[in-house]
Amino acid sequence: MARFGLGFQSLDDETHAVELPVSGRLPEWLSGVLLRNGPARFEAGGTGFRHWFDGQAMVHRFAVDGGRVEYTNRYLDTPSSRAVLREGRIRYQEFATDPCRSLFARFFTPFQRTRPVNPNVNIARFGDQVVALTESPLPVEFAPGTLATVGVVDYDDRLGGQLTTAHPHQDPVTGDLVNYVTHFSRRSEYRVYRQRHDGRPRRELLGRYRVDEPAYMHSFAITSGHVVLVEFPLVVNPFRLLLSGRPFIENYRWKPERGTRFIVMDRDSGHVRAVLRGPACFAFHHINSWEDNGRLFIDLCAYRDASIIEALYLDTLRGGGALPQATPTRFSVDPEAGTVTAEELSGESLELPRIAYGQRNGRAYRYAYGVGSRDRRTDDFLNQLVKLDVGDGSTLLWREEGCYPGEPVFVTAPSGHGRRGAEDDGIVLAVVLRSATASSYLLALDARTFQELARAEVPHAVPFGFHGTFLR
């Protein structure tokens, strides 16, 4: 097994409110809770899940105050996790694992149903609710203090749809949440919606776009005036989902001749202004987007193709298979001229990107934070943290031999601390796996210098996760 393979092993321990030993010094102003989400159970009985994205959801809580750190972790309680943890069996279809549902069963569960909920991707706020998200449009609420599962959030609407993103955006003008769902049918369509920030679970349709073969899009772009769906050429015939007998993602096909389509929708009216074509690529994550003088600028962590999905099968990861690298890439989209151009922002690889979201989401920005691979090597896992200046392409790096950091979460310093108004005035928090000691720690970096401030030692190894948020 590869030395980072510990990040793909199941975690049995659930820990409640344990104070962690801290070395170094955390900023006095840092007070709040870092919540992290990700897969932590990769098998049931004698059967293993097939893909990293299939592992059962566990939330990790780091409560920080007065330089102290308290840690709790807990599995989310869903039908899927109950089957795995209590019954020792896989009962529901995941991203790339299917417990052999029959063709007869598929025929009588057509497009009206979504994949069962395993909310292992992200965490968001719906008003006063804190929810865990995945690509099924059924968020799961949990208590941010105890991590106890409250239950599935049922939307009070008829929007429908079977596939969404776990990356809703906050509208940079109104503060409402914006997202989209894909509705699979004979006449499939993308449905972009708004969810008011009053916390009510009601979605309002903003606009729709019909499509014959929907694409797999893990995230999307928003600016002050537009929503942009970046439709990569990884697409599916909806009837293949119904009839093939294969797991969800294995029904999609890579069709580079389609190029990448940019569906530009007015954020207020829902009118599709333009559908433009650029070079074929694939991405899970958008970094940020904004507009200036009629042009839209969309920054992505771009891959040449969709082979990264194959590379994230667990057998491949544990065996040390080659890991394709994402390149931070800027697409300039001009709806009036009908043109799309692309340029690389840096030679460093970048994934799981974060920005100073509250200040710069949907606006011009300077800094992005993410994970990457040293020297873009494909024979190791993501082993360094990266701060990227998107203006000049320069980078600052943090790395430590045998250590594998997760997504860096930027926390803005409150007013009165540090450099007033500077975009990188704050700290970066990341959970790091240390292979030599089979343990993990919470790392705090000064966001400006990218130098270590402190670390808090976790009593076990934390499996590699995906996304999280810091709540004050």
C-alpha positions in Angstrom: 0.0 0.0 0.0 1.2 3.5 -0.8 2.4 5.4 2.3 -0.5 7.8 2.1 -2.9 4.8 2.0 -3.8 5.4 5.6 -6.0 8.3 4.4 -8.2 5.8 2.7 -8.7 3.4 5.7 -11.8 3.4 7.7 -12.0 5.2 11.1 -13.9 3.4 13.8 -13.4 5.8 16.6 -15.9 8.5 17.4 -14.5 11.1 19.9 -16.4 13.6 21.9 -15.0 17.0 23.1 -11.4 16.0 23.6 -8.9 18.8 24.2 -6.0 18.6 21.8 -2.4 19.4 22.7 -1.3 22.5 20.9 2.2 23.5 20.0 2.9 27.1 18.8 0.5 29.9 19.3 -2.9 30.4 17.7 -4.1 34.0 17.1 -5.9 35.5 20.1 -8.7 36.6 17.8 -9.4 33.1 16.5 -12.6 31.9 18.0 -15.1 29.6 16.4 -15.6 26.1 15.0 -14.0 24.5 12.0 -16.2 21.7 10.6 -14.8 19.2 8.1 -16.7 16.7 6.1 -15.5 13.5 4.2 -15.7 9.8 3.8 -14.5 7.6 6.8 -15.9 4.1 6.2 -14.9 2.3 3.1 -16.3 -1.2 3.6 -19.3 -3.0 5.0 -18.8 -6.6 6.1 -16.5 -8.2 3.6 -17.5 -5.8 0.8 -15.6 -2.7 0.0 -16.7 0.5 -1.7 -15.0 1.1 -5.0 -14.3 4.8 -5.1 -13.1 7.5 -2.7 -16.3 9.4 -3.2 -18.3 6.4 -1.9 -17.1 6.3 1.7 -19.7 7.0 4.4 -19.9 10.6 5.7 -18.2 11.6 9.0 -18.0 15.2 10.3 -15.0 16.5 12.3 -15.3 19.5 14.7 -12.4 21.6 15.9 -13.6 24.2 18.4 -11.0 26.9 18.8 -11.0 29.6 21.6 -8.4 31.3 23.7 -5.6 29.3 22.0 -7.2 26.0 22.9 -8.7 23.4 20.5 -11.4 20.8 21.3 -12.1 17.9 18.9 -15.2 15.8 18.2 -15.9 13.5 15.3 -19.1 11.6 14.4 -20.7 9.6 11.6 -23.8 11.2 10.1 -26.9 9.0 10.7 -28.5 8.2 7.4 -30.1 5.1 5.9 -26.9 4.4 4.0 -24.6 4.7 7.0 -27.0 2.6 9.2 -26.9 -0.2 6.7 -23.1 0.0 6.6 -22.3 0.5 10.3 -25.1 -1.6 11.9 -26.0 -4.2 9.3 -22.6 -4.6 7.7 -23.9 -4.3 4.2 -24.0 -1.9 1.3 -27.7 -1.4 0.5 -27.6 1.8 -1.6 -26.0 3.0 -4.8 -23.1 5.4 -4.4 -21.1 7.4 -6.9 -19.3 4.3 -8.3 -20.6 1.5 -6.2 -23.9 -0.3 -6.9 -25.1 -3.2 -4.8 -26.4 -5.0 -7.8 -29.9 -3.7 -8.2 -31.7 -5.6 -10.9 -32.7 -4.3 -14.2 -36.3 -4.9 -13.2 -35.9 -2.7 -10.2 -34.3 0.0 -12.3 -37.1 0.0 -14.8 -39.6 0.7 -12.0 -37.5 3.4 -10.4 -37.0 5.9 -13.2 -36.0 9.5 -13.2 -38.2 10.5 -10.3 -35.7 9.1 -7.8 -32.4 10.5 -6.6 -29.5 8.5 -5.3 -29.8 7.9 -1.5 -28.1 10.4 0.7 -24.5 10.0 1.8 -23.7 13.7 2.5 -19.9 13.4 2.6 -18.8 16.3 0.4 -19.4 19.7 2.0 -21.0 21.7 4.8 -23.1 24.9 4.5 -25.5 27.1 6.4 -29.2 27.3 5.5 -30.2 30.2 7.7 -29.9 28.9 11.2 -29.5 25.3 10.0 -26.1 23.7 9.4 -26.2 21.0 6.8 -24.0 18.4 5.2 -24.2 18.2 1.4 -23.5 15.8 -1.4 -24.7 15.6 -5.1 -28.2 14.3 -4.2 -30.4 17.3 -3.6 -31.3 16.3 0.0 -29.2 18.1 2.6 -28.8 16.5 6.0 -29.0 18.8 9.0 -26.8 18.2 12.0 -26.1 20.0 15.3 -22.8 21.9 15.0 -22.2 21.5 18.7 -22.6 17.7 19.2 -22.6 16.7 15.5 -25.8 14.7 16.1 -27.9 14.2 13.0 -31.2 16.1 12.9 -32.5 14.8 9.6 -33.0 15.3 5.9 -34.1 18.8 4.9 -37.2 18.5 2.7 -37.6 21.4 0.3 -40.9 23.1 0.3 -41.2 23.3 -3.5 -41.7 21.4 -6.7 -38.4 22.1 -8.4 -37.5 18.5 -8.7 -34.2 17.2 -10.1 -32.0 14.3 -9.3 -28.5 15.7 -9.3 -27.1 18.9 -7.8 -23.8 20.3 -6.6 -22.5 20.3 -3.0 -21.1 23.8 -3.8 -24.0 26.3 -3.6 -22.8 29.9 -4.0 -23.8 32.9 -1.9 -25.1 35.5 -4.3 -22.5 38.3 -4.1 -25.3 41.0 -4.3 -28.2 39.6 -2.3 -26.6 37.0 0.0 -29.1 34.3 -1.1 -27.9 30.8 -1.9 -27.8 29.9 -5.6 -27.3 26.4 -7.0 -28.7 24.2 -9.8 -30.2 20.8 -10.2 -30.1 18.5 -13.2 -33.5 17.0 -14.1 -33.0 13.7 -16.1 -35.9 12.8 -18.4 -36.6 12.5 -22.1 -36.1 16.2 -22.2 -33.4 16.8 -19.5 -32.6 20.3 -18.3 -30.5 22.2 -15.9 -32.6 24.2 -13.4 -30.9 27.2 -11.7 -32.5 28.3 -8.4 -32.3 30.7 -5.6 -32.8 29.9 -1.9 -33.5 33.0 0.2 -31.2 33.6 3.1 -34.1 33.6 5.6 -33.4 29.9 6.0 -36.7 28.5 4.6 -36.1 25.3 2.6 -37.8 26.7 -0.5 -36.1 27.0 -3.8 -37.2 29.6 -6.4 -36.5 28.8 -10.1 -34.3 31.4 -11.7 -33.8 29.8 -15.2 -33.6 26.6 -17.1 -31.6 25.2 -20.0 -32.6 22.1 -21.9 -30.0 19.5 -22.9 -30.0 16.1 -24.6 -27.0 14.7 -22.8 -26.4 16.3 -19.4 -22.8 16.8 -18.2 -21.3 15.9 -14.9 -20.6 19.3 -13.2 -19.4 19.2 -9.6 -19.5 23.0 -9.2 -20.4 26.2 -11.2 -19.6 29.9 -11.4 -21.4 33.0 -10.2 -20.6 36.7 -10.7 -22.4 39.9 -9.7 -24.6 39.6 -12.8 -24.5 36.0 -14.1 -24.6 32.3 -13.3 -22.3 30.3 -15.6 -22.7 26.5 -16.0 -19.4 25.2 -17.4 -20.4 22.0 -19.2 -17.5 19.7 -19.6 -17.7 17.0 -22.3 -18.3 14.2 -19.8 -21.9 13.5 -20.6 -24.6 10.9 -20.2 -27.6 9.6 -22.1 -30.2 9.7 -19.3 -31.6 6.3 -20.4 -28.2 4.7 -19.8 -28.6 5.7 -16.1 -31.9 3.8 -16.1 -31.0 0.7 -18.1 -27.3 0.0 -18.1 -27.0 -1.7 -14.7 -23.8 0.2 -14.0 -23.0 2.5 -11.1 -23.9 6.2 -11.6 -20.6 7.7 -12.8 -19.7 4.8 -15.1 -22.6 5.7 -17.4 -21.0 9.0 -18.4 -18.9 9.2 -21.6 -15.9 11.5 -22.4 -16.7 13.3 -25.7 -13.9 15.9 -26.3 -15.2 16.8 -29.7 -18.0 18.7 -27.9 -15.5 21.0 -26.3 -16.4 22.8 -23.1 -19.6 24.8 -23.2 -20.1 27.9 -21.2 -23.8 28.5 -20.5 -24.2 32.2 -19.5 -27.4 33.0 -17.6 -28.5 36.4 -16.4 -28.6 36.1 -12.6 -31.8 38.1 -12.2 -34.0 37.3 -15.2 -32.8 33.7 -15.8 -32.4 34.5 -19.5 -29.6 32.5 -21.2 -27.5 35.2 -22.9 -25.1 33.0 -24.7 -23.8 29.4 -25.0 -20.1 29.5 -26.0 -17.6 26.8 -26.7 -14.0 26.5 -25.4 -11.4 23.8 -25.4 -12.2 20.5 -24.0 -11.2 20.0 -20.3 -12.6 18.7 -17.0 -12.7 20.2 -13.5 -14.3 19.4 -10.2 -13.8 22.8 -8.7 -14.2 26.5 -9.6 -11.8 28.9 -7.8 -13.6 32.2 -8.4 -15.3 34.2 -11.2 -16.1 37.8 -11.9 -17.0 40.2 -14.7 -15.4 43.4 -16.1 -16.4 45.5 -19.1 -18.8 42.8 -20.5 -16.3 39.9 -20.1 -16.6 37.1 -17.7 -13.5 35.6 -16.1 -13.8 32.0 -14.8 -10.9 30.4 -12.9 -10.9 26.6 -12.6 -8.7 23.8 -11.4 -8.6 22.2 -14.8 -7.6 18.7 -16.0 -6.9 17.8 -19.6 -9.6 15.1 -19.5 -11.8 13.2 -17.0 -9.2 10.5 -16.2 -8.9 11.9 -12.7 -12.2 10.1 -11.9 -10.7 6.8 -12.8 -7.6 7.6 -10.7 -9.7 8.1 -7.6 -10.9 4.5 -7.4 -9.8 3.1 -4.1 -7.8 0.1 -5.5 -5.9 2.5 -7.7 -5.2 5.0 -4.9 -4.1 2.4 -2.4 -1.9 0.9 -5.0 -0.1 4.1 -5.7 -1.5 4.7 -9.2 -0.7 7.8 -11.2 -2.6 10.9 -10.0 -3.4 13.5 -12.7 -2.7 17.1 -11.7 -5.1 20.0 -11.9 -3.8 23.3 -13.3 -5.3 26.7 -12.2 -6.6 28.0 -15.5 -8.5 31.2 -16.4 -11.2 31.3 -19.0 -12.1 34.7 -20.5 -15.6 34.5 -21.8 -16.9 37.4 -24.0 -20.7 36.9 -24.7 -20.9 39.7 -27.2 -17.9 38.6 -29.3 -18.8 34.9 -28.8 -15.3 34.0 -27.8 -13.6 31.9 -25.1 -9.9 32.0 -24.4 -7.8 30.1 -21.8 -4.6 30.7 -20.0 -2.7 28.9 -17.2 -2.3 30.9 -14.0 0.6 28.9 -12.6 2.8 25.9 -13.2 1.9 24.6 -9.7 -0.9 22.1 -9.4 -3.9 23.3 -7.4 -7.0 21.5 -6.1 -9.6 21.9 -3.4 -9.3 25.7 -3.8 -10.5 28.4 -1.3 -10.5 32.2 -1.4 -11.4 35.0 1.0 -15.0 34.1 0.1 -16.9 36.6 2.1 -14.9 39.5 0.6 -14.1 38.3 -3.0 -16.7 35.7 -4.1 -18.0 36.8 -7.5 -15.5 39.7 -7.6 -12.0 40.3 -8.8 -9.5 38.8 -6.4 -5.8 38.2 -5.9 -5.2 35.1 -3.7 -6.3 31.4 -3.9 -5.3 28.7 -1.4 -5.3 25.0 -2.2 -3.5 21.7 -2.2 -1.0 20.4 -4.8 1.6 17.9 -5.5 5.3 18.7 -5.2 6.9 19.2 -8.6 3.6 18.0 -10.1 4.6 14.4 -9.5 1.9 11.9 -10.2 3.3 9.1 -8.1 2.3 10.6 -4.7 -0.9 12.1 -3.3 -1.5 15.8 -2.6 1.4 16.7 -0.4 1.7 20.4 -0.1 -0.4 23.6 0.5 -0.3 26.3 -2.1 -1.0 30.0 -1.9 -1.4 31.4 -5.4 -1.2 35.0 -6.5 -3.5 34.9 -9.5 -2.2 38.3 -10.7 1.4 37.3 -11.3 1.3 33.5 -10.9 3.7 33.5 -7.9 3.2 30.9 -5.2 4.1 30.3 -1.5 4.3 26.6 -0.5 4.0 24.7 2.8 5.1 21.1 2.9 6.5 18.6 5.4 8.0 15.2 4.5 5.5 12.4 4.7 2.6 14.7 5.4 -0.6 15.1 3.4 -2.7 18.2 3.9 -6.4 18.6 3.1 -8.4 21.6 1.8 -7.1 24.9 3.4 -9.9 27.0 4.9 -9.2 30.7 5.0 -10.4 32.6 8.1 -10.5 36.4 7.8 -9.0 38.3 10.8 -11.6 40.6 12.4 -11.3 44.3 12.0 -8.7 45.8 14.3 -6.3 42.9 13.9 -3.5 42.7 11.4 -3.4 44.7 8.2 -6.6 46.5 7.7 -8.6 45.3 4.7 -5.8 43.2 3.1 -7.3 40.2 1.2 -4.8 37.8 2.9 -5.2 39.2 6.4 -6.1 36.0 8.3 -5.1 32.4 8.8 -5.3 29.2 6.9 -6.5 26.0 8.7 -5.9 22.5 7.3 -6.1 19.0 8.6 -2.9 17.1 7.8 -2.2 13.4 7.8 1.3 12.4 9.0 2.1 8.9 7.6 5.1 8.2 9.9 3.0 8.3 13.1 -0.3 7.2 11.7 -1.9 10.4 13.1 -3.3 13.8 12.0 -3.0 17.3 13.2 -4.8 20.6 12.6 -2.4 23.1 11.1 -2.6 26.9 11.3 -0.7 29.1 8.9 -0.3 32.8 8.6 -2.2 33.5 5.4 0.2 36.3 4.4 3.5 34.6 5.0 2.3 31.0 4.8 4.5 30.3 7.8 3.3 27.9 10.5 1.7 29.4 13.6 0.5 26.3 15.5 -0.7 22.8 15.3 -3.0 20.7 17.4 -2.5 16.9 17.5 -5.5 14.7 16.8 -5.6 11.3 18.7 -6.0 9.3 15.5 -5.5 9.5 11.7 -8.3 11.4 10.0 -9.2 9.9 6.6 -8.8 12.3 3.7 -11.8 14.5 3.5 -13.2 17.0 1.0 -14.6 20.3 2.2 -15.5 22.3 5.3 -16.3 25.7 6.8 -15.4 27.9 9.7 -18.3 29.1 11.8 -18.0 32.1 14.2 
